[in-house]
Amino acid sequence: MKTIHSVNYKNETREELLPGFDPDFPYIASYIELDKFPGRRAPWHWHKEVEIFYMEKGDLEYHTPGGITVFPVGSGGFINSNVLHMTKPLEGMKNTVQKLHLFAPSFIGGLPGSLLEQKYVAPLISSQIEIAGLYPRTPEQDSLLRLLKDSFLLTPDSEDYEIKLRSLLSDFWCGLLHLTSPQWSEKKNSIPSNHKIKLMMGYIQEHYDEKLTMAEIAAAAYISERECFRSFRQKLNMTPAEYIKSCRLQKACAMLTGGEESLAAIGQTCGLGSSSYFSKVFRESMGCTPREYRLKWQDFDRNGRK
């Protein structure tokens, strides 16, 4: 199980890059120590793989275009394929840790179009469900949580690891299907695609160090400026300007911890202007100065960040 302290991206659309993900065995397990992420949060991202997780310590918020779902310690959940999401600890919560399974739908369903894929995988993957929570207060959900905890006890050096892991996750998947079937089987109006917001997020990521206008961002998704603003508010609960600032601050955090560039150079490179303005914006958002942040994280690196 790989310990994770940051989110890396496969491309400028914010699709997550999953290190060690092998097409021959499309699965990885991750140990997420969210307090050690820059800004103590996993920024907005998505992946084609489904995500199943268990809260080992602390309480966590999952933000999706559909809203905010809270997961306390001892709970678990499911994030559907291609769903945009962002995570952060609840206010004041420290030492937040979760264990994750990330796997391609084919890990359970086999080849596209197979009976297993059509009967057991497609109904949930193609449903309108973004996120589903599992809480120990009901017997059915508690049994799935126990199965989920057991699945993390398997390690690559366990006997018959691959087939046992697939079997455990298949059992979990069947339980999840049964639990969520009232939601995915309902006939509802279709939910608008996230494709356009992903295009605009990608454009901002590619041009975050430049002066960006609403017209340029909207043009990246072939929509109006009004629709651009509404899309960011509805999907990410922030304005385009707020998202631009968050991207610039993420880049600044990475530069502060990964190099020795001056504050002036980092501010200019990240599109945050002079060192004084950069320091002002950084302190307002991060609760400390860029210099204090650098010292804290460089000291953390020396004392055990992997």
Buried (B, 14 or more C-beta within 10 A) or exposed (E): BEEBBBBEBBEBBBBBEBEEBEEEBBBBBBBBBBBBBBBBBBBBBBBBBBBBBBBBBBBBBBBBBBEEBEBBBBBBBBBBBBBBBBBBBBEEBEEBBBBBBBBBBBBBBBEEEEEBBEEBBBBBBEBEBBBBBBBBEEEEBBBBBEBBBEBBEBEEEEEEEEEEBBEBBBBBBEBBBEBBEEEBEEEEEEEEEBEBBBBBBBBBBEBBBEEBEBEBBBBBBEBEBEEBBEBBEEBBBBBBEBBBBBBBBBBBBBBBBEEEBEBEBBBBBBBBBEBEEBBBBBBEBBEEBBEBBBEEBBEEEEEEBE
